[in-house]
Amino acid sequence: MWYEILPTLGVFGTFLVLPCFTPYFVGLAVRGKPHPRTSMEPEDMKLTMRDERLTGHYYKMKGLESIPDPQ
């Protein structure tokens, strides 16, 4: 009957959904916070990480006033 397709549907559904959620958990395990896959250049990634370190957020950018002066 129609219910005989349910195990196959479950297996195929699992393998189709798995690639969508795996990067979230791998990033959470490796970096400590989930980060989606991006197509950023390495230089752009360094600048984004610098902005996060200085301001606490990826997309809040500040100018030279946010960089502490060496004493």
PDB file of N, CA, C, O and CB in Angstrom:
ATOM      1  N   MET A   1       0.830  -1.187   0.000  1.00  0.00           N
ATOM      2  CA  MET A   1       0.000   0.000   0.000  1.00  0.00           C
ATOM      3  C   MET A   1       0.878   1.255   0.000  1.00  0.00           C
ATOM      4  O   MET A   1       2.091   1.188  -0.198  1.00  0.00           O
ATOM      5  CB  MET A   1      -0.947  -0.004   1.215  1.00  0.00           C
ATOM      6  N   TRP A   2       0.236   2.386   0.225  1.00  0.00           N
ATOM      7  CA  TRP A   2       0.946   3.656   0.153  1.00  0.00           C
ATOM      8  C   TRP A   2       1.947   3.825   1.278  1.00  0.00           C
ATOM      9  O   TRP A   2       2.938   4.533   1.098  1.00  0.00           O
ATOM     10  CB  TRP A   2      -0.032   4.795   0.174  1.00  0.00           C
ATOM     11  N   TYR A   3       1.733   3.208   2.432  1.00  0.00           N
ATOM     12  CA  TYR A   3       2.613   3.386   3.585  1.00  0.00           C
ATOM     13  C   TYR A   3       3.951   2.665   3.411  1.00  0.00           C
ATOM     14  O   TYR A   3       4.858   2.869   4.218  1.00  0.00           O
ATOM     15  CB  TYR A   3       1.923   2.890   4.841  1.00  0.00           C
ATOM     16  N   GLU A   4       4.095   1.840   2.397  1.00  0.00           N
ATOM     17  CA  GLU A   4       5.361   1.151   2.156  1.00  0.00           C
ATOM     18  C   GLU A   4       6.447   2.105   1.674  1.00  0.00           C
ATOM     19  O   GLU A   4       7.627   1.758   1.710  1.00  0.00           O
ATOM     20  CB  GLU A   4       5.165   0.041   1.141  1.00  0.00           C
ATOM     21  N   ILE A   5       6.074   3.284   1.229  1.00  0.00           N
ATOM     22  CA  ILE A   5       7.047   4.264   0.758  1.00  0.00           C
ATOM     23  C   ILE A   5       7.625   5.104   1.904  1.00  0.00           C
ATOM     24  O   ILE A   5       8.616   5.807   1.710  1.00  0.00           O
ATOM     25  CB  ILE A   5       6.404   5.174  -0.276  1.00  0.00           C
ATOM     26  N   LEU A   6       7.023   5.039   3.079  1.00  0.00           N
ATOM     27  CA  LEU A   6       7.456   5.885   4.197  1.00  0.00           C
ATOM     28  C   LEU A   6       8.905   5.660   4.631  1.00  0.00           C
ATOM     29  O   LEU A   6       9.598   6.650   4.864  1.00  0.00           O
ATOM     30  CB  LEU A   6       6.557   5.653   5.369  1.00  0.00           C
ATOM     31  N   PRO A   7       9.414   4.428   4.757  1.00  0.00           N
ATOM     32  CA  PRO A   7      10.831   4.278   5.116  1.00  0.00           C
ATOM     33  C   PRO A   7      11.780   4.883   4.080  1.00  0.00           C
ATOM     34  O   PRO A   7      12.766   5.529   4.432  1.00  0.00           O
ATOM     35  CB  PRO A   7      11.160   2.812   5.298  1.00  0.00           C
ATOM     36  N   THR A   8      11.473   4.668   2.806  1.00  0.00           N
ATOM     37  CA  THR A   8      12.307   5.236   1.748  1.00  0.00           C
ATOM     38  C   THR A   8      12.238   6.757   1.774  1.00  0.00           C
ATOM     39  O   THR A   8      13.254   7.432   1.605  1.00  0.00           O
ATOM     40  CB  THR A   8      11.872   4.706   0.371  1.00  0.00           C
ATOM     41  N   LEU A   9      11.061   7.288   1.982  1.00  0.00           N
ATOM     42  CA  LEU A   9      10.896   8.737   2.077  1.00  0.00           C
ATOM     43  C   LEU A   9      11.685   9.301   3.257  1.00  0.00           C
ATOM     44  O   LEU A   9      12.266  10.380   3.149  1.00  0.00           O
ATOM     45  CB  LEU A   9       9.409   9.099   2.214  1.00  0.00           C
ATOM     46  N   GLY A  10      11.713   8.590   4.372  1.00  0.00           N
ATOM     47  CA  GLY A  10      12.476   9.029   5.533  1.00  0.00           C
ATOM     48  C   GLY A  10      13.967   9.045   5.270  1.00  0.00           C
ATOM     49  O   GLY A  10      14.654   9.984   5.673  1.00  0.00           O
ATOM     50  N   VAL A  11      14.481   8.022   4.601  1.00  0.00           N
ATOM     51  CA  VAL A  11      15.913   7.964   4.291  1.00  0.00           C
ATOM     52  C   VAL A  11      16.299   9.069   3.320  1.00  0.00           C
ATOM     53  O   VAL A  11      17.272   9.786   3.555  1.00  0.00           O
ATOM     54  CB  VAL A  11      16.286   6.593   3.704  1.00  0.00           C
ATOM     55  N   PHE A  12      15.557   9.214   2.244  1.00  0.00           N
ATOM     56  CA  PHE A  12      15.867  10.255   1.267  1.00  0.00           C
ATOM     57  C   PHE A  12      15.691  11.645   1.861  1.00  0.00           C
ATOM     58  O   PHE A  12      16.488  12.541   1.585  1.00  0.00           O
ATOM     59  CB  PHE A  12      14.987  10.101   0.033  1.00  0.00           C
ATOM     60  N   GLY A  13      14.673  11.831   2.662  1.00  0.00           N
ATOM     61  CA  GLY A  13      14.461  13.126   3.303  1.00  0.00           C
ATOM     62  C   GLY A  13      15.600  13.489   4.238  1.00  0.00           C
ATOM     63  O   GLY A  13      16.005  14.650   4.302  1.00  0.00           O
ATOM     64  N   THR A  14      16.119  12.510   4.963  1.00  0.00           N
ATOM     65  CA  THR A  14      17.239  12.758   5.861  1.00  0.00           C
ATOM     66  C   THR A  14      18.474  13.183   5.084  1.00  0.00           C
ATOM     67  O   THR A  14      19.149  14.140   5.465  1.00  0.00           O
ATOM     68  CB  THR A  14      17.543  11.514   6.692  1.00  0.00           C
ATOM     69  N   PHE A  15      18.774  12.483   4.001  1.00  0.00           N
ATOM     70  CA  PHE A  15      19.961  12.819   3.226  1.00  0.00           C
ATOM     71  C   PHE A  15      19.807  14.129   2.454  1.00  0.00           C
ATOM     72  O   PHE A  15      20.811  14.748   2.104  1.00  0.00           O
ATOM     73  CB  PHE A  15      20.278  11.698   2.267  1.00  0.00           C
ATOM     74  N   LEU A  16      18.594  14.560   2.184  1.00  0.00           N
ATOM     75  CA  LEU A  16      18.396  15.840   1.522  1.00  0.00           C
ATOM     76  C   LEU A  16      18.475  17.008   2.499  1.00  0.00           C
ATOM     77  O   LEU A  16      18.901  18.098   2.119  1.00  0.00           O
ATOM     78  CB  LEU A  16      17.062  15.853   0.810  1.00  0.00           C
ATOM     79  N   VAL A  17      18.074  16.800   3.739  1.00  0.00           N
ATOM     80  CA  VAL A  17      18.065  17.866   4.733  1.00  0.00           C
ATOM     81  C   VAL A  17      19.409  17.984   5.449  1.00  0.00           C
ATOM     82  O   VAL A  17      19.756  19.066   5.923  1.00  0.00           O
ATOM     83  CB  VAL A  17      16.956  17.625   5.747  1.00  0.00           C
ATOM     84  N   LEU A  18      20.160  16.911   5.537  1.00  0.00           N
ATOM     85  CA  LEU A  18      21.422  16.879   6.266  1.00  0.00           C
ATOM     86  C   LEU A  18      22.422  17.952   5.819  1.00  0.00           C
ATOM     87  O   LEU A  18      22.997  18.606   6.689  1.00  0.00           O
ATOM     88  CB  LEU A  18      22.045  15.526   6.114  1.00  0.00           C
ATOM     89  N   PRO A  19      22.666  18.175   4.525  1.00  0.00           N
ATOM     90  CA  PRO A  19      23.635  19.206   4.130  1.00  0.00           C
ATOM     91  C   PRO A  19      23.214  20.632   4.500  1.00  0.00           C
ATOM     92  O   PRO A  19      24.060  21.523   4.576  1.00  0.00           O
ATOM     93  CB  PRO A  19      23.863  19.134   2.648  1.00  0.00           C
ATOM     94  N   CYS A  20      21.945  20.849   4.726  1.00  0.00           N
ATOM     95  CA  CYS A  20      21.484  22.189   5.085  1.00  0.00           C
ATOM     96  C   CYS A  20      21.849  22.556   6.525  1.00  0.00           C
ATOM     97  O   CYS A  20      22.136  23.717   6.815  1.00  0.00           O
ATOM     98  CB  CYS A  20      19.978  22.290   4.894  1.00  0.00           C
ATOM     99  N   PHE A  21      21.840  21.583   7.417  1.00  0.00           N
ATOM    100  CA  PHE A  21      22.043  21.858   8.833  1.00  0.00           C
ATOM    101  C   PHE A  21      23.431  21.503   9.347  1.00  0.00           C
ATOM    102  O   PHE A  21      23.814  21.961  10.424  1.00  0.00           O
ATOM    103  CB  PHE A  21      21.033  21.120   9.624  1.00  0.00           C
ATOM    104  N   THR A  22      24.193  20.706   8.615  1.00  0.00           N
ATOM    105  CA  THR A  22      25.514  20.284   9.064  1.00  0.00           C
ATOM    106  C   THR A  22      26.482  21.459   9.256  1.00  0.00           C
ATOM    107  O   THR A  22      27.166  21.484  10.279  1.00  0.00           O
ATOM    108  CB  THR A  22      26.096  19.304   8.074  1.00  0.00           C
ATOM    109  N   PRO A  23      26.585  22.438   8.337  1.00  0.00           N
ATOM    110  CA  PRO A  23      27.541  23.528   8.545  1.00  0.00           C
ATOM    111  C   PRO A  23      27.283  24.329   9.822  1.00  0.00           C
ATOM    112  O   PRO A  23      28.227  24.832  10.433  1.00  0.00           O
ATOM    113  CB  PRO A  23      27.510  24.456   7.362  1.00  0.00           C
ATOM    114  N   TYR A  24      26.038  24.453  10.228  1.00  0.00           N
ATOM    115  CA  TYR A  24      25.713  25.176  11.454  1.00  0.00           C
ATOM    116  C   TYR A  24      26.356  24.511  12.662  1.00  0.00           C
ATOM    117  O   TYR A  24      26.999  25.173  13.477  1.00  0.00           O
ATOM    118  CB  TYR A  24      24.197  25.259  11.643  1.00  0.00           C
ATOM    119  N   PHE A  25      26.180  23.196  12.773  1.00  0.00           N
ATOM    120  CA  PHE A  25      26.697  22.484  13.935  1.00  0.00           C
ATOM    121  C   PHE A  25      28.213  22.317  13.879  1.00  0.00           C
ATOM    122  O   PHE A  25      28.868  22.330  14.921  1.00  0.00           O
ATOM    123  CB  PHE A  25      26.034  21.127  14.047  1.00  0.00           C
ATOM    124  N   VAL A  26      28.782  22.160  12.689  1.00  0.00           N
ATOM    125  CA  VAL A  26      30.233  22.059  12.567  1.00  0.00           C
ATOM    126  C   VAL A  26      30.879  23.394  12.946  1.00  0.00           C
ATOM    127  O   VAL A  26      31.880  23.411  13.663  1.00  0.00           O
ATOM    128  CB  VAL A  26      30.635  21.647  11.125  1.00  0.00           C
ATOM    129  N   GLY A  27      30.323  24.504  12.477  1.00  0.00           N
ATOM    130  CA  GLY A  27      30.840  25.818  12.857  1.00  0.00           C
ATOM    131  C   GLY A  27      30.693  26.076  14.340  1.00  0.00           C
ATOM    132  O   GLY A  27      31.560  26.697  14.955  1.00  0.00           O
ATOM    133  N   LEU A  28      29.619  25.612  14.910  1.00  0.00           N
ATOM    134  CA  LEU A  28      29.406  25.760  16.347  1.00  0.00           C
ATOM    135  C   LEU A  28      30.440  24.961  17.126  1.00  0.00           C
ATOM    136  O   LEU A  28      30.920  25.420  18.162  1.00  0.00           O
ATOM    137  CB  LEU A  28      27.990  25.314  16.732  1.00  0.00           C
ATOM    138  N   ALA A  29      30.789  23.776  16.648  1.00  0.00           N
ATOM    139  CA  ALA A  29      31.766  22.942  17.339  1.00  0.00           C
ATOM    140  C   ALA A  29      33.187  23.457  17.151  1.00  0.00           C
ATOM    141  O   ALA A  29      33.991  23.389  18.080  1.00  0.00           O
ATOM    142  CB  ALA A  29      31.668  21.511  16.850  1.00  0.00           C
ATOM    143  N   VAL A  30      33.508  23.966  15.974  1.00  0.00           N
ATOM    144  CA  VAL A  30      34.889  24.372  15.676  1.00  0.00           C
ATOM    145  C   VAL A  30      35.187  25.773  16.189  1.00  0.00           C
ATOM    146  O   VAL A  30      36.186  25.972  16.881  1.00  0.00           O
ATOM    147  CB  VAL A  30      35.147  24.310  14.173  1.00  0.00           C
ATOM    148  N   ARG A  31      34.334  26.756  15.860  1.00  0.00           N
ATOM    149  CA  ARG A  31      34.607  28.146  16.204  1.00  0.00           C
ATOM    150  C   ARG A  31      33.914  28.604  17.481  1.00  0.00           C
ATOM    151  O   ARG A  31      34.277  29.639  18.039  1.00  0.00           O
ATOM    152  CB  ARG A  31      34.194  29.031  15.075  1.00  0.00           C
ATOM    153  N   GLY A  32      32.941  27.866  17.945  1.00  0.00           N
ATOM    154  CA  GLY A  32      32.209  28.278  19.128  1.00  0.00           C
ATOM    155  C   GLY A  32      30.975  29.092  18.815  1.00  0.00           C
ATOM    156  O   GLY A  32      30.177  29.374  19.708  1.00  0.00           O
ATOM    157  N   LYS A  33      30.806  29.474  17.564  1.00  0.00           N
ATOM    158  CA  LYS A  33      29.597  30.180  17.137  1.00  0.00           C
ATOM    159  C   LYS A  33      29.311  29.794  15.698  1.00  0.00           C
ATOM    160  O   LYS A  33      30.237  29.616  14.907  1.00  0.00           O
ATOM    161  CB  LYS A  33      29.752  31.732  17.282  1.00  0.00           C
ATOM    162  N   PRO A  34      28.067  29.666  15.359  1.00  0.00           N
ATOM    163  CA  PRO A  34      27.748  29.255  13.998  1.00  0.00           C
ATOM    164  C   PRO A  34      28.048  30.376  13.017  1.00  0.00           C
ATOM    165  O   PRO A  34      27.774  31.546  13.287  1.00  0.00           O
ATOM    166  CB  PRO A  34      26.280  28.836  13.892  1.00  0.00           C
ATOM    167  N   HIS A  35      28.593  30.017  11.919  1.00  0.00           N
ATOM    168  CA  HIS A  35      28.898  30.990  10.874  1.00  0.00           C
ATOM    169  C   HIS A  35      28.558  30.361   9.539  1.00  0.00           C
ATOM    170  O   HIS A  35      29.070  29.291   9.211  1.00  0.00           O
ATOM    171  CB  HIS A  35      30.395  31.439  10.922  1.00  0.00           C
ATOM    172  N   PRO A  36      27.704  31.006   8.766  1.00  0.00           N
ATOM    173  CA  PRO A  36      27.331  30.399   7.491  1.00  0.00           C
ATOM    174  C   PRO A  36      28.492  30.419   6.498  1.00  0.00           C
ATOM    175  O   PRO A  36      29.411  31.231   6.612  1.00  0.00           O
ATOM    176  CB  PRO A  36      26.126  31.122   6.897  1.00  0.00           C
ATOM    177  N   ARG A  37      28.433  29.520   5.535  1.00  0.00           N
ATOM    178  CA  ARG A  37      29.455  29.511   4.490  1.00  0.00           C
ATOM    179  C   ARG A  37      29.317  30.776   3.654  1.00  0.00           C
ATOM    180  O   ARG A  37      28.206  31.179   3.307  1.00  0.00           O
ATOM    181  CB  ARG A  37      29.334  28.239   3.596  1.00  0.00           C
ATOM    182  N   THR A  38      30.427  31.393   3.336  1.00  0.00           N
ATOM    183  CA  THR A  38      30.402  32.603   2.538  1.00  0.00           C
ATOM    184  C   THR A  38      31.382  32.480   1.390  1.00  0.00           C
ATOM    185  O   THR A  38      32.213  31.573   1.361  1.00  0.00           O
ATOM    186  CB  THR A  38      30.725  33.830   3.395  1.00  0.00           C
ATOM    187  N   SER A  39      31.280  33.384   0.463  1.00  0.00           N
ATOM    188  CA  SER A  39      32.219  33.427  -0.652  1.00  0.00           C
ATOM    189  C   SER A  39      33.123  34.639  -0.523  1.00  0.00           C
ATOM    190  O   SER A  39      33.513  35.234  -1.528  1.00  0.00           O
ATOM    191  CB  SER A  39      31.472  33.456  -1.995  1.00  0.00           C
ATOM    192  N   MET A  40      33.461  35.011   0.707  1.00  0.00           N
ATOM    193  CA  MET A  40      34.324  36.164   0.928  1.00  0.00           C
ATOM    194  C   MET A  40      35.765  35.853   0.551  1.00  0.00           C
ATOM    195  O   MET A  40      36.228  34.718   0.662  1.00  0.00           O
ATOM    196  CB  MET A  40      34.249  36.613   2.381  1.00  0.00           C
ATOM    197  N   GLU A  41      36.450  36.881   0.108  1.00  0.00           N
ATOM    198  CA  GLU A  41      37.884  36.775  -0.107  1.00  0.00           C
ATOM    199  C   GLU A  41      38.568  36.746   1.259  1.00  0.00           C
ATOM    200  O   GLU A  41      37.998  37.238   2.233  1.00  0.00           O
ATOM    201  CB  GLU A  41      38.417  37.957  -0.986  1.00  0.00           C
ATOM    202  N   PRO A  42      39.763  36.189   1.355  1.00  0.00           N
ATOM    203  CA  PRO A  42      40.451  36.134   2.654  1.00  0.00           C
ATOM    204  C   PRO A  42      40.669  37.510   3.281  1.00  0.00           C
ATOM    205  O   PRO A  42      40.578  37.652   4.500  1.00  0.00           O
ATOM    206  CB  PRO A  42      41.784  35.445   2.494  1.00  0.00           C
ATOM    207  N   GLU A  43      40.955  38.517   2.468  1.00  0.00           N
ATOM    208  CA  GLU A  43      41.165  39.870   3.005  1.00  0.00           C
ATOM    209  C   GLU A  43      39.873  40.423   3.596  1.00  0.00           C
ATOM    210  O   GLU A  43      39.892  41.047   4.657  1.00  0.00           O
ATOM    211  CB  GLU A  43      41.690  40.816   1.904  1.00  0.00           C
ATOM    212  N   ASP A  44      38.749  40.195   2.914  1.00  0.00           N
ATOM    213  CA  ASP A  44      37.471  40.648   3.436  1.00  0.00           C
ATOM    214  C   ASP A  44      37.117  39.924   4.731  1.00  0.00           C
ATOM    215  O   ASP A  44      36.543  40.520   5.642  1.00  0.00           O
ATOM    216  CB  ASP A  44      36.374  40.440   2.400  1.00  0.00           C
ATOM    217  N   MET A  45      37.457  38.654   4.811  1.00  0.00           N
ATOM    218  CA  MET A  45      37.189  37.892   6.028  1.00  0.00           C
ATOM    219  C   MET A  45      38.014  38.434   7.193  1.00  0.00           C
ATOM    220  O   MET A  45      37.515  38.528   8.315  1.00  0.00           O
ATOM    221  CB  MET A  45      37.491  36.399   5.807  1.00  0.00           C
ATOM    222  N   LYS A  46      39.282  38.792   6.933  1.00  0.00           N
ATOM    223  CA  LYS A  46      40.126  39.362   7.990  1.00  0.00           C
ATOM    224  C   LYS A  46      39.555  40.689   8.483  1.00  0.00           C
ATOM    225  O   LYS A  46      39.545  40.957   9.685  1.00  0.00           O
ATOM    226  CB  LYS A  46      41.568  39.563   7.481  1.00  0.00           C
ATOM    227  N   LEU A  47      39.078  41.520   7.552  1.00  0.00           N
ATOM    228  CA  LEU A  47      38.517  42.809   7.944  1.00  0.00           C
ATOM    229  C   LEU A  47      37.215  42.627   8.728  1.00  0.00           C
ATOM    230  O   LEU A  47      36.954  43.360   9.682  1.00  0.00           O
ATOM    231  CB  LEU A  47      38.271  43.679   6.705  1.00  0.00           C
ATOM    232  N   THR A  48      36.413  41.662   8.328  1.00  0.00           N
ATOM    233  CA  THR A  48      35.179  41.383   9.050  1.00  0.00           C
ATOM    234  C   THR A  48      35.471  40.894  10.458  1.00  0.00           C
ATOM    235  O   THR A  48      34.804  41.297  11.411  1.00  0.00           O
ATOM    236  CB  THR A  48      34.343  40.353   8.298  1.00  0.00           C
ATOM    237  N   MET A  49      36.465  40.025  10.591  1.00  0.00           N
ATOM    238  CA  MET A  49      36.830  39.532  11.917  1.00  0.00           C
ATOM    239  C   MET A  49      37.417  40.652  12.777  1.00  0.00           C
ATOM    240  O   MET A  49      37.218  40.669  13.992  1.00  0.00           O
ATOM    241  CB  MET A  49      37.833  38.375  11.797  1.00  0.00           C
ATOM    242  N   ARG A  50      38.141  41.588  12.154  1.00  0.00           N
ATOM    243  CA  ARG A  50      38.664  42.736  12.895  1.00  0.00           C
ATOM    244  C   ARG A  50      37.520  43.599  13.412  1.00  0.00           C
ATOM    245  O   ARG A  50      37.538  44.031  14.565  1.00  0.00           O
ATOM    246  CB  ARG A  50      39.605  43.573  12.008  1.00  0.00           C
ATOM    247  N   ASP A  51      36.521  43.853  12.560  1.00  0.00           N
ATOM    248  CA  ASP A  51      35.374  44.648  12.994  1.00  0.00           C
ATOM    249  C   ASP A  51      34.637  43.961  14.133  1.00  0.00           C
ATOM    250  O   ASP A  51      34.164  44.625  15.055  1.00  0.00           O
ATOM    251  CB  ASP A  51      34.420  44.897  11.825  1.00  0.00           C
ATOM    252  N   GLU A  52      34.535  42.638  14.077  1.00  0.00           N
ATOM    253  CA  GLU A  52      33.869  41.922  15.154  1.00  0.00           C
ATOM    254  C   GLU A  52      34.674  42.036  16.455  1.00  0.00           C
ATOM    255  O   GLU A  52      34.104  42.197  17.534  1.00  0.00           O
ATOM    256  CB  GLU A  52      33.670  40.444  14.771  1.00  0.00           C
ATOM    257  N   ARG A  53      35.982  41.952  16.340  1.00  0.00           N
ATOM    258  CA  ARG A  53      36.825  42.037  17.539  1.00  0.00           C
ATOM    259  C   ARG A  53      36.753  43.430  18.168  1.00  0.00           C
ATOM    260  O   ARG A  53      36.720  43.558  19.392  1.00  0.00           O
ATOM    261  CB  ARG A  53      38.284  41.690  17.191  1.00  0.00           C
ATOM    262  N   LEU A  54      36.729  44.469  17.334  1.00  0.00           N
ATOM    263  CA  LEU A  54      36.752  45.832  17.858  1.00  0.00           C
ATOM    264  C   LEU A  54      35.387  46.318  18.345  1.00  0.00           C
ATOM    265  O   LEU A  54      35.302  47.024  19.350  1.00  0.00           O
ATOM    266  CB  LEU A  54      37.264  46.765  16.801  1.00  0.00           C
ATOM    267  N   THR A  55      34.327  45.943  17.639  1.00  0.00           N
ATOM    268  CA  THR A  55      33.007  46.480  17.974  1.00  0.00           C
ATOM    269  C   THR A  55      32.069  45.451  18.578  1.00  0.00           C
ATOM    270  O   THR A  55      31.040  45.819  19.144  1.00  0.00           O
ATOM    271  CB  THR A  55      32.375  47.058  16.752  1.00  0.00           C
ATOM    272  N   GLY A  56      32.403  44.153  18.471  1.00  0.00           N
ATOM    273  CA  GLY A  56      31.536  43.118  19.013  1.00  0.00           C
ATOM    274  C   GLY A  56      30.451  42.667  18.060  1.00  0.00           C
ATOM    275  O   GLY A  56      29.597  41.863  18.434  1.00  0.00           O
ATOM    276  N   HIS A  57      30.466  43.171  16.825  1.00  0.00           N
ATOM    277  CA  HIS A  57      29.444  42.789  15.851  1.00  0.00           C
ATOM    278  C   HIS A  57      30.071  42.806  14.467  1.00  0.00           C
ATOM    279  O   HIS A  57      30.950  43.621  14.189  1.00  0.00           O
ATOM    280  CB  HIS A  57      28.206  43.743  15.917  1.00  0.00           C
ATOM    281  N   TYR A  58      29.612  41.892  13.585  1.00  0.00           N
ATOM    282  CA  TYR A  58      30.175  41.807  12.242  1.00  0.00           C
ATOM    283  C   TYR A  58      29.958  43.068  11.419  1.00  0.00           C
ATOM    284  O   TYR A  58      30.853  43.522  10.706  1.00  0.00           O
ATOM    285  CB  TYR A  58      29.583  40.637  11.521  1.00  0.00           C
ATOM    286  N   TYR A  59      28.765  43.623  11.527  1.00  0.00           N
ATOM    287  CA  TYR A  59      28.374  44.655  10.585  1.00  0.00           C
ATOM    288  C   TYR A  59      28.414  46.071  11.143  1.00  0.00           C
ATOM    289  O   TYR A  59      28.090  47.018  10.426  1.00  0.00           O
ATOM    290  CB  TYR A  59      27.018  44.371  10.095  1.00  0.00           C
ATOM    291  N   LYS A  60      28.802  46.239  12.400  1.00  0.00           N
ATOM    292  CA  LYS A  60      28.968  47.578  12.943  1.00  0.00           C
ATOM    293  C   LYS A  60      30.417  47.986  12.735  1.00  0.00           C
ATOM    294  O   LYS A  60      31.320  47.467  13.391  1.00  0.00           O
ATOM    295  CB  LYS A  60      28.569  47.640  14.455  1.00  0.00           C
ATOM    296  N   MET A  61      30.629  48.915  11.822  1.00  0.00           N
ATOM    297  CA  MET A  61      31.992  49.346  11.536  1.00  0.00           C
ATOM    298  C   MET A  61      32.240  50.696  12.194  1.00  0.00           C
ATOM    299  O   MET A  61      31.368  51.565  12.210  1.00  0.00           O
ATOM    300  CB  MET A  61      32.242  49.425  10.008  1.00  0.00           C
ATOM    301  N   LYS A  62      33.419  50.852  12.725  1.00  0.00           N
ATOM    302  CA  LYS A  62      33.845  52.120  13.268  1.00  0.00           C
ATOM    303  C   LYS A  62      35.160  52.484  12.609  1.00  0.00           C
ATOM    304  O   LYS A  62      35.835  51.627  12.039  1.00  0.00           O
ATOM    305  CB  LYS A  62      33.979  52.063  14.814  1.00  0.00           C
ATOM    306  N   GLY A  63      35.515  53.729  12.685  1.00  0.00           N
ATOM    307  CA  GLY A  63      36.743  54.178  12.054  1.00  0.00           C
ATOM    308  C   GLY A  63      37.943  53.989  12.958  1.00  0.00           C
ATOM    309  O   GLY A  63      37.984  53.076  13.782  1.00  0.00           O
ATOM    310  N   LEU A  64      38.910  54.859  12.793  1.00  0.00           N
ATOM    311  CA  LEU A  64      40.150  54.767  13.561  1.00  0.00           C
ATOM    312  C   LEU A  64      39.939  55.022  15.044  1.00  0.00           C
ATOM    313  O   LEU A  64      40.779  54.633  15.856  1.00  0.00           O
ATOM    314  CB  LEU A  64      41.163  55.743  13.023  1.00  0.00           C
ATOM    315  N   GLU A  65      38.835  55.666  15.420  1.00  0.00           N
ATOM    316  CA  GLU A  65      38.596  55.947  16.838  1.00  0.00           C
ATOM    317  C   GLU A  65      38.352  54.676  17.650  1.00  0.00           C
ATOM    318  O   GLU A  65      38.473  54.698  18.875  1.00  0.00           O
ATOM    319  CB  GLU A  65      37.409  56.884  16.988  1.00  0.00           C
ATOM    320  N   SER A  66      38.011  53.566  16.988  1.00  0.00           N
ATOM    321  CA  SER A  66      37.752  52.335  17.719  1.00  0.00           C
ATOM    322  C   SER A  66      39.027  51.546  17.991  1.00  0.00           C
ATOM    323  O   SER A  66      39.009  50.614  18.795  1.00  0.00           O
ATOM    324  CB  SER A  66      36.775  51.477  16.954  1.00  0.00           C
ATOM    325  N   ILE A  67      40.114  51.891  17.350  1.00  0.00           N
ATOM    326  CA  ILE A  67      41.386  51.180  17.564  1.00  0.00           C
ATOM    327  C   ILE A  67      42.103  51.848  18.730  1.00  0.00           C
ATOM    328  O   ILE A  67      42.377  53.046  18.671  1.00  0.00           O
ATOM    329  CB  ILE A  67      42.287  51.189  16.264  1.00  0.00           C
ATOM    330  N   PRO A  68      42.412  51.105  19.781  1.00  0.00           N
ATOM    331  CA  PRO A  68      43.046  51.717  20.949  1.00  0.00           C
ATOM    332  C   PRO A  68      44.469  52.176  20.625  1.00  0.00           C
ATOM    333  O   PRO A  68      45.188  51.534  19.860  1.00  0.00           O
ATOM    334  CB  PRO A  68      43.065  50.728  22.126  1.00  0.00           C
ATOM    335  N   ASP A  69      44.850  53.294  21.220  1.00  0.00           N
ATOM    336  CA  ASP A  69      46.196  53.828  21.038  1.00  0.00           C
ATOM    337  C   ASP A  69      47.177  53.079  21.935  1.00  0.00           C
ATOM    338  O   ASP A  69      46.865  52.795  23.092  1.00  0.00           O
ATOM    339  CB  ASP A  69      46.230  55.344  21.342  1.00  0.00           C
ATOM    340  N   PRO A  70      48.351  52.759  21.416  1.00  0.00           N
ATOM    341  CA  PRO A  70      49.353  52.115  22.281  1.00  0.00           C
ATOM    342  C   PRO A  70      49.895  53.154  23.266  1.00  0.00           C
ATOM    343  O   PRO A  70      50.169  54.292  22.887  1.00  0.00           O
ATOM    344  CB  PRO A  70      50.523  51.488  21.430  1.00  0.00           C
ATOM    345  N   GLN A  71      50.041  52.765  24.496  1.00  0.00           N
ATOM    346  CA  GLN A  71      50.487  53.698  25.539  1.00  0.00           C
ATOM    347  C   GLN A  71      51.963  53.547  25.789  1.00  0.00           C
ATOM    348  O   GLN A  71      52.521  54.248  26.633  1.00  0.00           O
ATOM    349  CB  GLN A  71      49.715  53.477  26.837  1.00  0.00           C
TER     350      GLN A  71
END
